[in-house]
Amino acid sequence: MNLKYKVNNFSSETLYNPNTTAHHDTCKITKPKIDYLMKRIIDERKKEKKNFVVFGAVFLSIFLIFNFFQ
């Protein structure tokens, strides 16, 4: 009845291994797609323009209300 020890993969000795860290780093590094970035930029500009229009409409309505009740 011989019991064999399992290999401890989580020990501090095997934690840093240049071969495994290099492999994991290349898997994690992904370049973002340019189409996705362009779409995000366009969407943010649309939101900014919409916010500016809403702000202008509110400001104009307040201005007209004050002029009407004077």
C-alpha positions in Angstrom: 0.0 0.0 0.0 2.2 2.8 -1.3 0.8 6.3 -1.4 2.3 8.7 -3.8 2.3 12.4 -3.1 0.6 14.7 -5.6 2.6 17.4 -7.2 1.9 20.7 -5.5 1.3 23.2 -8.4 0.5 26.0 -6.0 3.8 26.0 -4.1 5.9 29.2 -4.0 8.7 27.3 -5.7 6.8 26.6 -8.9 4.9 29.9 -8.8 7.5 31.8 -10.9 8.6 29.9 -13.9 9.8 32.0 -16.9 8.3 29.5 -19.4 4.8 29.5 -17.9 4.7 33.3 -17.2 5.7 34.1 -20.7 3.0 31.8 -22.0 0.4 33.4 -19.8 1.4 37.0 -20.7 1.0 36.3 -24.4 -2.5 34.9 -23.8 -3.5 38.0 -21.7 -2.3 40.6 -24.2 -4.9 41.2 -26.8 -5.0 44.2 -29.1 -8.4 46.0 -29.3 -10.1 46.1 -32.6 -10.0 49.5 -34.3 -13.6 49.2 -35.4 -14.7 48.8 -31.8 -12.7 51.9 -30.7 -14.0 54.0 -33.6 -17.6 53.1 -32.7 -17.0 54.0 -29.0 -15.6 57.4 -30.1 -18.5 58.1 -32.4 -21.0 57.1 -29.7 -19.3 59.4 -27.1 -19.4 62.3 -29.5 -23.1 61.7 -30.1 -23.8 61.7 -26.4 -21.8 65.0 -26.0 -23.8 66.6 -28.8 -27.1 65.4 -27.3 -26.1 66.8 -23.9 -25.2 70.1 -25.5 -28.6 70.3 -27.3 -30.5 69.5 -24.1 -28.5 72.1 -22.1 -29.2 74.7 -24.8 -33.0 73.9 -24.9 -33.2 74.2 -21.1 -31.3 77.4 -21.0 -33.4 78.9 -23.8 -36.7 77.9 -22.1 -35.5 79.5 -18.8 -34.5 82.7 -20.7 -37.9 82.8 -22.5 -39.8 82.3 -19.2 -38.0 85.1 -17.5 -38.6 87.4 -20.5 -42.3 86.5 -20.7 -43.0 87.3 -17.0 -41.1 90.6 -16.9 
